[in-house]
Amino acid sequence: MLAIGSTPVTTFPKENIDTGVLCLLAYYCTFHLTCPKCIATLLSILQTEVLQDAIHDRDATSSYRKALSEWKKFIGE
């Protein structure tokens, strides 16, 4: 479920978690949503690694750079 304040905006069935993640990423990119830091970092990683969409250097926070470094170590790059 995606909610703004206490108002539900969209719900996703848990059987389609991949669709839910992509829709959440689309909302995040389209509407420039603010999210908790850990979620924003995860969405930034998905944006750059899954969608192959570059982010601006000023958006590359230290937590993003750390997460990306750990991800590249994990996949052996």
RATA-V299086 format. One record per helix or strand of 2 or more residues. SS is the DSSP state (@ for helix, = for strand). FROM is the first residue (numbers start at 1). TO is the last residue. Records with the same first field share a line. If there is no record, write none. Layout:
SS: FROM-TO ; FROM-TO
This chain:
=: 2-4 ; 7-10
@: 14-31 ; 37-49 ; 57-59 ; 62-75
